[in-house]
Amino acid sequence: MSTGNPYETPNVAQSVTSTRRTVTVKRLDVMSCGIMLGVLYALIGLLVGGLFSLMALGGVAAQGGDAMAGLIGGIGAIILMPLFYGVGGFIGGVIGALLYNLCATFVGGIKFDLE
């Protein structure tokens, strides 16, 4: 007794067979893509900022200089890198989604086979 809903759980009495469906992504939500890539790139920026911070502290220690200068540079990297990466990722995600939507109107989108 299937109602035609592909997402419903099949009855135990029915045989469960894997079926393939092809779906097409015809349009992306622009803000969703921007936010997703903004957060992803902010996390990458946090990792890169942490590495820059360690390198700044290591450079100051190797030169025997003032540790406060390395600390300020390191904290600046941890704060500014995620901010710049996040904003850049958001802008890139918005532009990428807009370009995808434009191209999908001509080509038809990307097809996926789901099983």
Backbone atoms as SQL, in Angstrom:
CREATE TABLE atoms (id INTEGER PRIMARY KEY, chain TEXT, resi INTEGER, resn TEXT, atom TEXT, x REAL, y REAL, z REAL);
INSERT INTO atoms VALUES
  (1, 'A', 1, 'MET', 'N', 0.827, -1.182, 0.000),
  (2, 'A', 1, 'MET', 'CA', 0.000, 0.000, 0.000),
  (3, 'A', 1, 'MET', 'C', 0.870, 1.243, 0.000),
  (4, 'A', 2, 'SER', 'N', 1.437, 1.544, -1.091),
  (5, 'A', 2, 'SER', 'CA', 2.284, 2.716, -1.181),
  (6, 'A', 2, 'SER', 'C', 1.452, 3.897, -1.641),
  (7, 'A', 3, 'THR', 'N', 1.631, 5.015, -0.969),
  (8, 'A', 3, 'THR', 'CA', 0.896, 6.217, -1.334),
  (9, 'A', 3, 'THR', 'C', 1.661, 7.049, -2.348),
  (10, 'A', 4, 'GLY', 'N', 2.787, 6.561, -2.808),
  (11, 'A', 4, 'GLY', 'CA', 3.583, 7.304, -3.772),
  (12, 'A', 4, 'GLY', 'C', 4.610, 8.215, -3.134),
  (13, 'A', 5, 'ASN', 'N', 4.696, 8.216, -1.806),
  (14, 'A', 5, 'ASN', 'CA', 5.669, 9.047, -1.120),
  (15, 'A', 5, 'ASN', 'C', 6.994, 8.297, -1.076),
  (16, 'A', 6, 'PRO', 'N', 8.042, 8.804, -1.732),
  (17, 'A', 6, 'PRO', 'CA', 9.314, 8.073, -1.763),
  (18, 'A', 6, 'PRO', 'C', 10.049, 8.081, -0.436),
  (19, 'A', 7, 'TYR', 'N', 9.608, 8.900, 0.522),
  (20, 'A', 7, 'TYR', 'CA', 10.315, 9.016, 1.784),
  (21, 'A', 7, 'TYR', 'C', 9.681, 8.215, 2.917),
  (22, 'A', 8, 'GLU', 'N', 8.539, 7.566, 2.663),
  (23, 'A', 8, 'GLU', 'CA', 7.896, 6.826, 3.737),
  (24, 'A', 8, 'GLU', 'C', 8.601, 5.499, 3.968),
  (25, 'A', 9, 'THR', 'N', 8.487, 4.998, 5.175),
  (26, 'A', 9, 'THR', 'CA', 9.088, 3.733, 5.540),
  (27, 'A', 9, 'THR', 'C', 8.258, 2.601, 4.939),
  (28, 'A', 10, 'PRO', 'N', 8.904, 1.662, 4.243),
  (29, 'A', 10, 'PRO', 'CA', 8.132, 0.572, 3.628),
  (30, 'A', 10, 'PRO', 'C', 7.614, -0.384, 4.690),
  (31, 'A', 11, 'ASN', 'N', 6.495, -1.064, 4.374),
  (32, 'A', 11, 'ASN', 'CA', 5.946, -2.083, 5.262),
  (33, 'A', 11, 'ASN', 'C', 6.877, -3.275, 5.298),
  (34, 'A', 12, 'VAL', 'N', 6.815, -4.030, 6.396),
  (35, 'A', 12, 'VAL', 'CA', 7.665, -5.206, 6.542),
  (36, 'A', 12, 'VAL', 'C', 7.298, -6.259, 5.506),
  (37, 'A', 13, 'ALA', 'N', 6.021, -6.333, 5.159),
  (38, 'A', 13, 'ALA', 'CA', 5.576, -7.343, 4.209),
  (39, 'A', 13, 'ALA', 'C', 6.085, -7.055, 2.793),
  (40, 'A', 14, 'GLN', 'N', 6.365, -5.803, 2.491),
  (41, 'A', 14, 'GLN', 'CA', 6.851, -5.459, 1.165),
  (42, 'A', 14, 'GLN', 'C', 8.332, -5.800, 1.064),
  (43, 'A', 15, 'SER', 'N', 8.723, -6.199, -0.105),
  (44, 'A', 15, 'SER', 'CA', 10.147, -6.463, -0.291),
  (45, 'A', 15, 'SER', 'C', 10.853, -5.129, -0.490),
  (46, 'A', 16, 'VAL', 'N', 11.951, -4.972, 0.198),
  (47, 'A', 16, 'VAL', 'CA', 12.705, -3.731, 0.119),
  (48, 'A', 16, 'VAL', 'C', 13.792, -3.909, -0.932),
  (49, 'A', 17, 'THR', 'N', 13.664, -3.186, -2.010),
  (50, 'A', 17, 'THR', 'CA', 14.667, -3.225, -3.060),
  (51, 'A', 17, 'THR', 'C', 15.249, -1.837, -3.209),
  (52, 'A', 18, 'SER', 'N', 16.508, -1.785, -3.554),
  (53, 'A', 18, 'SER', 'CA', 17.115, -0.479, -3.752),
  (54, 'A', 18, 'SER', 'C', 16.722, 0.034, -5.133),
  (55, 'A', 19, 'THR', 'N', 16.207, 1.218, -5.138),
  (56, 'A', 19, 'THR', 'CA', 15.821, 1.850, -6.392),
  (57, 'A', 19, 'THR', 'C', 16.659, 3.095, -6.578),
  (58, 'A', 20, 'ARG', 'N', 16.901, 3.412, -7.800),
  (59, 'A', 20, 'ARG', 'CA', 17.678, 4.607, -8.097),
  (60, 'A', 20, 'ARG', 'C', 16.749, 5.677, -8.629),
  (61, 'A', 21, 'ARG', 'N', 17.000, 6.870, -8.158),
  (62, 'A', 21, 'ARG', 'CA', 16.275, 8.025, -8.657),
  (63, 'A', 21, 'ARG', 'C', 17.283, 9.073, -9.070),
  (64, 'A', 22, 'THR', 'N', 16.973, 9.785, -10.095),
  (65, 'A', 22, 'THR', 'CA', 17.824, 10.890, -10.514),
  (66, 'A', 22, 'THR', 'C', 17.120, 12.182, -10.147),
  (67, 'A', 23, 'VAL', 'N', 17.807, 13.004, -9.377),
  (68, 'A', 23, 'VAL', 'CA', 17.277, 14.313, -9.020),
  (69, 'A', 23, 'VAL', 'C', 18.205, 15.377, -9.595),
  (70, 'A', 24, 'THR', 'N', 17.655, 16.531, -9.868),
  (71, 'A', 24, 'THR', 'CA', 18.420, 17.624, -10.457),
  (72, 'A', 24, 'THR', 'C', 18.364, 18.826, -9.533),
  (73, 'A', 25, 'VAL', 'N', 19.532, 19.369, -9.212),
  (74, 'A', 25, 'VAL', 'CA', 19.608, 20.608, -8.439),
  (75, 'A', 25, 'VAL', 'C', 19.522, 21.745, -9.445),
  (76, 'A', 26, 'LYS', 'N', 18.367, 22.403, -9.473),
  (77, 'A', 26, 'LYS', 'CA', 18.137, 23.446, -10.460),
  (78, 'A', 26, 'LYS', 'C', 18.424, 24.838, -9.915),
  (79, 'A', 27, 'ARG', 'N', 18.384, 24.998, -8.589),
  (80, 'A', 27, 'ARG', 'CA', 18.585, 26.317, -8.016),
  (81, 'A', 27, 'ARG', 'C', 19.143, 26.161, -6.607),
  (82, 'A', 28, 'LEU', 'N', 20.055, 27.040, -6.242),
  (83, 'A', 28, 'LEU', 'CA', 20.619, 27.073, -4.895),
  (84, 'A', 28, 'LEU', 'C', 20.118, 28.320, -4.178),
  (85, 'A', 29, 'ASP', 'N', 19.865, 28.193, -2.886),
  (86, 'A', 29, 'ASP', 'CA', 19.506, 29.363, -2.093),
  (87, 'A', 29, 'ASP', 'C', 20.778, 30.174, -1.850),
  (88, 'A', 30, 'VAL', 'N', 20.776, 31.409, -2.309),
  (89, 'A', 30, 'VAL', 'CA', 21.981, 32.235, -2.297),
  (90, 'A', 30, 'VAL', 'C', 22.455, 32.506, -0.874),
  (91, 'A', 31, 'MET', 'N', 21.559, 32.909, 0.015),
  (92, 'A', 31, 'MET', 'CA', 21.965, 33.224, 1.387),
  (93, 'A', 31, 'MET', 'C', 22.416, 31.976, 2.146),
  (94, 'A', 32, 'SER', 'N', 21.783, 30.851, 1.883),
  (95, 'A', 32, 'SER', 'CA', 22.182, 29.610, 2.528),
  (96, 'A', 32, 'SER', 'C', 23.618, 29.246, 2.155),
  (97, 'A', 33, 'CYS', 'N', 23.944, 29.360, 0.876),
  (98, 'A', 33, 'CYS', 'CA', 25.309, 29.072, 0.429),
  (99, 'A', 33, 'CYS', 'C', 26.300, 30.065, 1.020),
  (100, 'A', 34, 'GLY', 'N', 25.922, 31.339, 1.062),
  (101, 'A', 34, 'GLY', 'CA', 26.803, 32.355, 1.631),
  (102, 'A', 34, 'GLY', 'C', 27.091, 32.114, 3.096),
  (103, 'A', 35, 'ILE', 'N', 26.061, 31.808, 3.862),
  (104, 'A', 35, 'ILE', 'CA', 26.235, 31.571, 5.298),
  (105, 'A', 35, 'ILE', 'C', 27.060, 30.307, 5.541),
  (106, 'A', 36, 'MET', 'N', 26.754, 29.255, 4.793),
  (107, 'A', 36, 'MET', 'CA', 27.484, 27.992, 4.979),
  (108, 'A', 36, 'MET', 'C', 28.966, 28.166, 4.695),
  (109, 'A', 37, 'LEU', 'N', 29.288, 28.789, 3.572),
  (110, 'A', 37, 'LEU', 'CA', 30.699, 28.975, 3.243),
  (111, 'A', 37, 'LEU', 'C', 31.355, 30.012, 4.147),
  (112, 'A', 38, 'GLY', 'N', 30.597, 31.002, 4.602),
  (113, 'A', 38, 'GLY', 'CA', 31.148, 31.975, 5.548),
  (114, 'A', 38, 'GLY', 'C', 31.581, 31.314, 6.846),
  (115, 'A', 39, 'VAL', 'N', 30.747, 30.432, 7.384),
  (116, 'A', 39, 'VAL', 'CA', 31.085, 29.725, 8.624),
  (117, 'A', 39, 'VAL', 'C', 32.244, 28.758, 8.395),
  (118, 'A', 40, 'LEU', 'N', 32.209, 28.039, 7.271),
  (119, 'A', 40, 'LEU', 'CA', 33.281, 27.092, 6.974),
  (120, 'A', 40, 'LEU', 'C', 34.628, 27.813, 6.848),
  (121, 'A', 41, 'TYR', 'N', 34.645, 28.906, 6.127),
  (122, 'A', 41, 'TYR', 'CA', 35.893, 29.635, 5.951),
  (123, 'A', 41, 'TYR', 'C', 36.337, 30.330, 7.230),
  (124, 'A', 42, 'ALA', 'N', 35.406, 30.737, 8.083),
  (125, 'A', 42, 'ALA', 'CA', 35.784, 31.309, 9.377),
  (126, 'A', 42, 'ALA', 'C', 36.485, 30.262, 10.235),
  (127, 'A', 43, 'LEU', 'N', 36.017, 29.014, 10.198),
  (128, 'A', 43, 'LEU', 'CA', 36.689, 27.945, 10.940),
  (129, 'A', 43, 'LEU', 'C', 38.082, 27.680, 10.367),
  (130, 'A', 44, 'ILE', 'N', 38.198, 27.711, 9.048),
  (131, 'A', 44, 'ILE', 'CA', 39.521, 27.557, 8.430),
  (132, 'A', 44, 'ILE', 'C', 40.414, 28.727, 8.827),
  (133, 'A', 45, 'GLY', 'N', 39.856, 29.935, 8.862),
  (134, 'A', 45, 'GLY', 'CA', 40.620, 31.109, 9.283),
  (135, 'A', 45, 'GLY', 'C', 41.083, 31.012, 10.719),
  (136, 'A', 46, 'LEU', 'N', 40.281, 30.377, 11.573),
  (137, 'A', 46, 'LEU', 'CA', 40.691, 30.181, 12.964),
  (138, 'A', 46, 'LEU', 'C', 41.907, 29.256, 13.037),
  (139, 'A', 47, 'LEU', 'N', 41.900, 28.198, 12.240),
  (140, 'A', 47, 'LEU', 'CA', 43.065, 27.299, 12.199),
  (141, 'A', 47, 'LEU', 'C', 44.298, 28.017, 11.653),
  (142, 'A', 48, 'VAL', 'N', 44.121, 28.756, 10.577),
  (143, 'A', 48, 'VAL', 'CA', 45.252, 29.481, 9.982),
  (144, 'A', 48, 'VAL', 'C', 45.751, 30.554, 10.953),
  (145, 'A', 49, 'GLY', 'N', 44.821, 31.250, 11.613),
  (146, 'A', 49, 'GLY', 'CA', 45.221, 32.257, 12.600),
  (147, 'A', 49, 'GLY', 'C', 45.992, 31.650, 13.760),
  (148, 'A', 50, 'GLY', 'N', 45.587, 30.460, 14.187),
  (149, 'A', 50, 'GLY', 'CA', 46.329, 29.771, 15.250),
  (150, 'A', 50, 'GLY', 'C', 47.736, 29.406, 14.820),
  (151, 'A', 51, 'LEU', 'N', 47.877, 28.952, 13.570),
  (152, 'A', 51, 'LEU', 'CA', 49.215, 28.645, 13.055),
  (153, 'A', 51, 'LEU', 'C', 50.074, 29.901, 12.951),
  (154, 'A', 52, 'PHE', 'N', 49.477, 31.008, 12.483),
  (155, 'A', 52, 'PHE', 'CA', 50.213, 32.268, 12.408),
  (156, 'A', 52, 'PHE', 'C', 50.626, 32.728, 13.796),
  (157, 'A', 53, 'SER', 'N', 49.761, 32.529, 14.778),
  (158, 'A', 53, 'SER', 'CA', 50.069, 32.910, 16.147),
  (159, 'A', 53, 'SER', 'C', 51.255, 32.117, 16.686),
  (160, 'A', 54, 'LEU', 'N', 51.243, 30.805, 16.429),
  (161, 'A', 54, 'LEU', 'CA', 52.376, 29.987, 16.874),
  (162, 'A', 54, 'LEU', 'C', 53.664, 30.387, 16.172),
  (163, 'A', 55, 'MET', 'N', 53.581, 30.688, 14.878),
  (164, 'A', 55, 'MET', 'CA', 54.783, 31.112, 14.152),
  (165, 'A', 55, 'MET', 'C', 55.294, 32.457, 14.655),
  (166, 'A', 56, 'ALA', 'N', 54.384, 33.370, 15.001),
  (167, 'A', 56, 'ALA', 'CA', 54.794, 34.672, 15.522),
  (168, 'A', 56, 'ALA', 'C', 55.494, 34.517, 16.862),
  (169, 'A', 57, 'LEU', 'N', 54.929, 33.683, 17.725),
  (170, 'A', 57, 'LEU', 'CA', 55.565, 33.469, 19.028),
  (171, 'A', 57, 'LEU', 'C', 56.903, 32.748, 18.882),
  (172, 'A', 58, 'GLY', 'N', 56.952, 31.779, 17.962),
  (173, 'A', 58, 'GLY', 'CA', 58.214, 31.075, 17.721),
  (174, 'A', 58, 'GLY', 'C', 59.277, 31.985, 17.141),
  (175, 'A', 59, 'GLY', 'N', 58.886, 32.883, 16.257),
  (176, 'A', 59, 'GLY', 'CA', 59.842, 33.826, 15.672),
  (177, 'A', 59, 'GLY', 'C', 60.399, 34.790, 16.693),
  (178, 'A', 60, 'VAL', 'N', 59.546, 35.263, 17.578),
  (179, 'A', 60, 'VAL', 'CA', 60.011, 36.181, 18.626),
  (180, 'A', 60, 'VAL', 'C', 60.930, 35.450, 19.591),
  (181, 'A', 61, 'ALA', 'N', 60.596, 34.204, 19.916),
  (182, 'A', 61, 'ALA', 'CA', 61.434, 33.431, 20.841),
  (183, 'A', 61, 'ALA', 'C', 62.786, 33.110, 20.206),
  (184, 'A', 62, 'ALA', 'N', 62.793, 32.839, 18.909),
  (185, 'A', 62, 'ALA', 'CA', 64.047, 32.504, 18.234),
  (186, 'A', 62, 'ALA', 'C', 64.970, 33.712, 18.140),
  (187, 'A', 63, 'GLN', 'N', 64.386, 34.893, 18.007),
  (188, 'A', 63, 'GLN', 'CA', 65.198, 36.102, 17.893),
  (189, 'A', 63, 'GLN', 'C', 65.521, 36.714, 19.246),
  (190, 'A', 64, 'GLY', 'N', 64.911, 36.193, 20.278),
  (191, 'A', 64, 'GLY', 'CA', 65.159, 36.721, 21.619),
  (192, 'A', 64, 'GLY', 'C', 64.562, 38.104, 21.806),
  (193, 'A', 65, 'GLY', 'N', 63.514, 38.412, 21.070),
  (194, 'A', 65, 'GLY', 'CA', 62.894, 39.732, 21.135),
  (195, 'A', 65, 'GLY', 'C', 61.833, 39.817, 22.202),
  (196, 'A', 66, 'ASP', 'N', 61.049, 40.847, 22.089),
  (197, 'A', 66, 'ASP', 'CA', 59.990, 41.115, 23.045),
  (198, 'A', 66, 'ASP', 'C', 58.826, 40.156, 22.802),
  (199, 'A', 67, 'ALA', 'N', 58.475, 39.389, 23.798),
  (200, 'A', 67, 'ALA', 'CA', 57.399, 38.419, 23.665),
  (201, 'A', 67, 'ALA', 'C', 56.046, 39.102, 23.519),
  (202, 'A', 68, 'MET', 'N', 55.919, 40.320, 24.022),
  (203, 'A', 68, 'MET', 'CA', 54.641, 41.025, 23.930),
  (204, 'A', 68, 'MET', 'C', 54.298, 41.342, 22.471),
  (205, 'A', 69, 'ALA', 'N', 55.295, 41.662, 21.664),
  (206, 'A', 69, 'ALA', 'CA', 55.035, 41.952, 20.247),
  (207, 'A', 69, 'ALA', 'C', 54.527, 40.700, 19.530),
  (208, 'A', 70, 'GLY', 'N', 55.118, 39.559, 19.821),
  (209, 'A', 70, 'GLY', 'CA', 54.656, 38.309, 19.230),
  (210, 'A', 70, 'GLY', 'C', 53.270, 37.933, 19.708),
  (211, 'A', 71, 'LEU', 'N', 52.980, 38.207, 20.968),
  (212, 'A', 71, 'LEU', 'CA', 51.670, 37.913, 21.527),
  (213, 'A', 71, 'LEU', 'C', 50.591, 38.783, 20.879),
  (214, 'A', 72, 'ILE', 'N', 50.892, 40.072, 20.710),
  (215, 'A', 72, 'ILE', 'CA', 49.926, 40.976, 20.070),
  (216, 'A', 72, 'ILE', 'C', 49.687, 40.559, 18.623),
  (217, 'A', 73, 'GLY', 'N', 50.759, 40.214, 17.911),
  (218, 'A', 73, 'GLY', 'CA', 50.604, 39.747, 16.531),
  (219, 'A', 73, 'GLY', 'C', 49.827, 38.448, 16.459),
  (220, 'A', 74, 'GLY', 'N', 50.068, 37.550, 17.387),
  (221, 'A', 74, 'GLY', 'CA', 49.358, 36.273, 17.408),
  (222, 'A', 74, 'GLY', 'C', 47.882, 36.424, 17.718),
  (223, 'A', 75, 'ILE', 'N', 47.570, 37.280, 18.696),
  (224, 'A', 75, 'ILE', 'CA', 46.160, 37.519, 19.031),
  (225, 'A', 75, 'ILE', 'C', 45.459, 38.217, 17.871),
  (226, 'A', 76, 'GLY', 'N', 46.154, 39.126, 17.225),
  (227, 'A', 76, 'GLY', 'CA', 45.592, 39.792, 16.049),
  (228, 'A', 76, 'GLY', 'C', 45.275, 38.804, 14.945),
  (229, 'A', 77, 'ALA', 'N', 46.159, 37.828, 14.753),
  (230, 'A', 77, 'ALA', 'CA', 45.928, 36.816, 13.728),
  (231, 'A', 77, 'ALA', 'C', 44.743, 35.934, 14.079),
  (232, 'A', 78, 'ILE', 'N', 44.596, 35.582, 15.356),
  (233, 'A', 78, 'ILE', 'CA', 43.490, 34.717, 15.771),
  (234, 'A', 78, 'ILE', 'C', 42.152, 35.448, 15.640),
  (235, 'A', 79, 'ILE', 'N', 42.150, 36.759, 15.798),
  (236, 'A', 79, 'ILE', 'CA', 40.905, 37.523, 15.683),
  (237, 'A', 79, 'ILE', 'C', 40.626, 37.918, 14.236),
  (238, 'A', 80, 'LEU', 'N', 41.636, 38.405, 13.529),
  (239, 'A', 80, 'LEU', 'CA', 41.411, 38.948, 12.191),
  (240, 'A', 80, 'LEU', 'C', 41.279, 37.884, 11.107),
  (241, 'A', 81, 'MET', 'N', 42.034, 36.806, 11.200),
  (242, 'A', 81, 'MET', 'CA', 41.977, 35.779, 10.155),
  (243, 'A', 81, 'MET', 'C', 40.584, 35.163, 10.018),
  (244, 'A', 82, 'PRO', 'N', 39.939, 34.718, 11.104),
  (245, 'A', 82, 'PRO', 'CA', 38.585, 34.181, 10.926),
  (246, 'A', 82, 'PRO', 'C', 37.602, 35.219, 10.393),
  (247, 'A', 83, 'LEU', 'N', 37.787, 36.472, 10.806),
  (248, 'A', 83, 'LEU', 'CA', 36.904, 37.528, 10.320),
  (249, 'A', 83, 'LEU', 'C', 37.058, 37.720, 8.813),
  (250, 'A', 84, 'PHE', 'N', 38.289, 37.874, 8.350),
  (251, 'A', 84, 'PHE', 'CA', 38.530, 38.073, 6.915),
  (252, 'A', 84, 'PHE', 'C', 38.159, 36.834, 6.109),
  (253, 'A', 85, 'TYR', 'N', 38.520, 35.662, 6.592),
  (254, 'A', 85, 'TYR', 'CA', 38.177, 34.433, 5.888),
  (255, 'A', 85, 'TYR', 'C', 36.657, 34.245, 5.837),
  (256, 'A', 86, 'GLY', 'N', 35.968, 34.523, 6.935),
  (257, 'A', 86, 'GLY', 'CA', 34.520, 34.367, 6.980),
  (258, 'A', 86, 'GLY', 'C', 33.804, 35.308, 6.024),
  (259, 'A', 87, 'VAL', 'N', 34.215, 36.566, 5.999),
  (260, 'A', 87, 'VAL', 'CA', 33.608, 37.526, 5.075),
  (261, 'A', 87, 'VAL', 'C', 33.907, 37.128, 3.630),
  (262, 'A', 88, 'GLY', 'N', 35.141, 36.728, 3.369),
  (263, 'A', 88, 'GLY', 'CA', 35.495, 36.289, 2.020),
  (264, 'A', 88, 'GLY', 'C', 34.726, 35.039, 1.606),
  (265, 'A', 89, 'GLY', 'N', 34.545, 34.102, 2.528),
  (266, 'A', 89, 'GLY', 'CA', 33.783, 32.896, 2.231),
  (267, 'A', 89, 'GLY', 'C', 32.314, 33.197, 1.974),
  (268, 'A', 90, 'PHE', 'N', 31.744, 34.139, 2.740),
  (269, 'A', 90, 'PHE', 'CA', 30.357, 34.532, 2.526),
  (270, 'A', 90, 'PHE', 'C', 30.175, 35.161, 1.151),
  (271, 'A', 91, 'ILE', 'N', 31.053, 36.086, 0.812),
  (272, 'A', 91, 'ILE', 'CA', 30.963, 36.747, -0.498),
  (273, 'A', 91, 'ILE', 'C', 31.171, 35.729, -1.616),
  (274, 'A', 92, 'GLY', 'N', 32.149, 34.845, -1.458),
  (275, 'A', 92, 'GLY', 'CA', 32.387, 33.807, -2.461),
  (276, 'A', 92, 'GLY', 'C', 31.215, 32.852, -2.598),
  (277, 'A', 93, 'GLY', 'N', 30.573, 32.497, -1.485),
  (278, 'A', 93, 'GLY', 'CA', 29.410, 31.615, -1.529),
  (279, 'A', 93, 'GLY', 'C', 28.228, 32.254, -2.232),
  (280, 'A', 94, 'VAL', 'N', 28.011, 33.542, -1.978),
  (281, 'A', 94, 'VAL', 'CA', 26.913, 34.252, -2.632),
  (282, 'A', 94, 'VAL', 'C', 27.171, 34.355, -4.134),
  (283, 'A', 95, 'ILE', 'N', 28.389, 34.740, -4.500),
  (284, 'A', 95, 'ILE', 'CA', 28.715, 34.864, -5.926),
  (285, 'A', 95, 'ILE', 'C', 28.647, 33.504, -6.608),
  (286, 'A', 96, 'GLY', 'N', 29.162, 32.468, -5.950),
  (287, 'A', 96, 'GLY', 'CA', 29.117, 31.126, -6.527),
  (288, 'A', 96, 'GLY', 'C', 27.691, 30.632, -6.725),
  (289, 'A', 97, 'ALA', 'N', 26.803, 30.881, -5.755),
  (290, 'A', 97, 'ALA', 'CA', 25.407, 30.452, -5.884),
  (291, 'A', 97, 'ALA', 'C', 24.701, 31.223, -6.989),
  (292, 'A', 98, 'LEU', 'N', 24.984, 32.523, -7.096),
  (293, 'A', 98, 'LEU', 'CA', 24.383, 33.316, -8.173),
  (294, 'A', 98, 'LEU', 'C', 24.843, 32.816, -9.541),
  (295, 'A', 99, 'LEU', 'N', 26.127, 32.524, -9.662),
  (296, 'A', 99, 'LEU', 'CA', 26.633, 32.004, -10.930),
  (297, 'A', 99, 'LEU', 'C', 26.057, 30.624, -11.241),
  (298, 'A', 100, 'TYR', 'N', 25.928, 29.780, -10.218),
  (299, 'A', 100, 'TYR', 'CA', 25.320, 28.464, -10.436),
  (300, 'A', 100, 'TYR', 'C', 23.881, 28.616, -10.923),
  (301, 'A', 101, 'ASN', 'N', 23.112, 29.479, -10.260),
  (302, 'A', 101, 'ASN', 'CA', 21.719, 29.678, -10.661),
  (303, 'A', 101, 'ASN', 'C', 21.625, 30.206, -12.089),
  (304, 'A', 102, 'LEU', 'N', 22.534, 31.084, -12.460),
  (305, 'A', 102, 'LEU', 'CA', 22.538, 31.615, -13.824),
  (306, 'A', 102, 'LEU', 'C', 22.849, 30.514, -14.830),
  (307, 'A', 103, 'CYS', 'N', 23.871, 29.725, -14.555),
  (308, 'A', 103, 'CYS', 'CA', 24.252, 28.646, -15.470),
  (309, 'A', 103, 'CYS', 'C', 23.200, 27.548, -15.509),
  (310, 'A', 104, 'ALA', 'N', 22.552, 27.267, -14.373),
  (311, 'A', 104, 'ALA', 'CA', 21.551, 26.206, -14.328),
  (312, 'A', 104, 'ALA', 'C', 20.329, 26.543, -15.165),
  (313, 'A', 105, 'THR', 'N', 20.052, 27.832, -15.364),
  (314, 'A', 105, 'THR', 'CA', 18.920, 28.188, -16.218),
  (315, 'A', 105, 'THR', 'C', 19.186, 27.794, -17.669),
  (316, 'A', 106, 'PHE', 'N', 20.445, 27.801, -18.073),
  (317, 'A', 106, 'PHE', 'CA', 20.785, 27.440, -19.449),
  (318, 'A', 106, 'PHE', 'C', 21.040, 25.941, -19.598),
  (319, 'A', 107, 'VAL', 'N', 21.720, 25.350, -18.636),
  (320, 'A', 107, 'VAL', 'CA', 22.152, 23.954, -18.746),
  (321, 'A', 107, 'VAL', 'C', 21.145, 22.986, -18.134),
  (322, 'A', 108, 'GLY', 'N', 20.455, 23.422, -17.103),
  (323, 'A', 108, 'GLY', 'CA', 19.464, 22.564, -16.471),
  (324, 'A', 108, 'GLY', 'C', 19.854, 22.104, -15.070),
  (325, 'A', 109, 'GLY', 'N', 21.072, 22.316, -14.637),
  (326, 'A', 109, 'GLY', 'CA', 21.472, 21.946, -13.291),
  (327, 'A', 109, 'GLY', 'C', 22.338, 20.701, -13.260),
  (328, 'A', 110, 'ILE', 'N', 22.662, 20.287, -12.051),
  (329, 'A', 110, 'ILE', 'CA', 23.491, 19.105, -11.821),
  (330, 'A', 110, 'ILE', 'C', 22.574, 17.945, -11.459),
  (331, 'A', 111, 'LYS', 'N', 22.794, 16.807, -12.108),
  (332, 'A', 111, 'LYS', 'CA', 21.979, 15.621, -11.838),
  (333, 'A', 111, 'LYS', 'C', 22.700, 14.724, -10.848),
  (334, 'A', 112, 'PHE', 'N', 21.927, 14.170, -9.892),
  (335, 'A', 112, 'PHE', 'CA', 22.436, 13.231, -8.910),
  (336, 'A', 112, 'PHE', 'C', 21.634, 11.950, -9.004),
  (337, 'A', 113, 'ASP', 'N', 22.316, 10.833, -8.879),
  (338, 'A', 113, 'ASP', 'CA', 21.638, 9.543, -8.767),
  (339, 'A', 113, 'ASP', 'C', 21.577, 9.190, -7.296),
  (340, 'A', 114, 'LEU', 'N', 20.376, 9.062, -6.766),
  (341, 'A', 114, 'LEU', 'CA', 20.177, 8.690, -5.369),
  (342, 'A', 114, 'LEU', 'C', 19.699, 7.261, -5.301),
  (343, 'A', 115, 'GLU', 'N', 20.159, 6.566, -4.299),
  (344, 'A', 115, 'GLU', 'CA', 19.787, 5.164, -4.156),
  (345, 'A', 115, 'GLU', 'C', 19.138, 4.955, -2.808);
